[in-house]
């Protein structure tokens, strides 16, 4: 099955991310979040700069949101920085975990958490002359979803409850891929429990 | 002068970035780094998630390196996350600071700092069918420059002295733009003073 997938058409979704707790006990917070999340549905590897996970789209988003929420639940000011990617022509077909069933393993544990998040995202549909139209369409979608915050240079601001923001990002990541140009990259930065967020909103 | 620049052909280089000190006194470290760097050659604006700077390429890289170095000099474990961009068709011609002279204002103050950095970067030449060839060429350049660390999913690892790594990134950002497709995005993550870096290398 794996070897029959040609490069650039693989449904493997990847996320390279870092969690940055602005606290002296950052190691404890990061390790705690990684251990509290159920990471069994994704392939994961951590190096000295970031962590990469690969798998089905639903599991990558489910696992990422759980890790962020478990770190946020400590009350520390936490930043999440991630680059989602699919369809890179240079991608390999390994480390995929595409055989996992479509049952979310983290959502039942975190769905009742409430957490305000301020976020910024950028969409990069590769090798696509129509990429600006795709970006504008997804920014419109953010407005319709009620998570749009503000326009800015080089990104678009989102905010709201973390479940709403993650749901928008997952939907956008699915919609912004075209049949002809499957390589899509999306950068996401989140700020949580920031002293800049007065009263949590 | 500004109004004669058409969208997508502007030489304005932008950087949206965050500095994340993994320490309880993160506010002090961030504010200290921003105040110690000379930011007079770039336009800057900070919001609750990140900071954006715009200006000539040489000044954006000079200012960014100085901010990172001043934060690193505190000894704290610091992460830098940045997205460099040029030539976005949706960009405006304002907030540009393109009239600044070509004299680096930070380099004389930071050139004697030595700082090991482990970094990961991604290049996204937009609307360009040859983008993968451009990426591979720049990875080869990293190897020739002696800053290449390792291959990985969704990024390439760099490491070494921060001056060498920044010099490579600036050169790559210049070389990866083609005449036909000027919109280029480059993501950079850096980890500094990490407990994972044994003995500083």
Interface residues (C-beta under 8 A of the other chain):
Chain A: X14 X16 X18 X20 X21 X22 X23 X24 X26 X27 X47 X48 X49 X50 X52 X54 X77 X79 X81 X83 X85 X88 X89 X90 X91 X92 X95 X118 X119 X120 X122 X124 X126 X127 X128 X129 X131 X132 X135 X136 X152 X153 X154 X155 X157 X185 X187 X189 X190 X191 X194 X195 X196 X197
Chain B: X14 X16 X18 X20 X21 X22 X23 X24 X26 X27 X47 X48 X49 X50 X52 X54 X77 X79 X81 X83 X85 X88 X89 X90 X91 X92 X95 X118 X119 X120 X122 X124 X126 X127 X128 X129 X131 X132 X135 X136 X152 X153 X154 X155 X157 X185 X187 X189 X190 X191 X194 X195 X196 X197
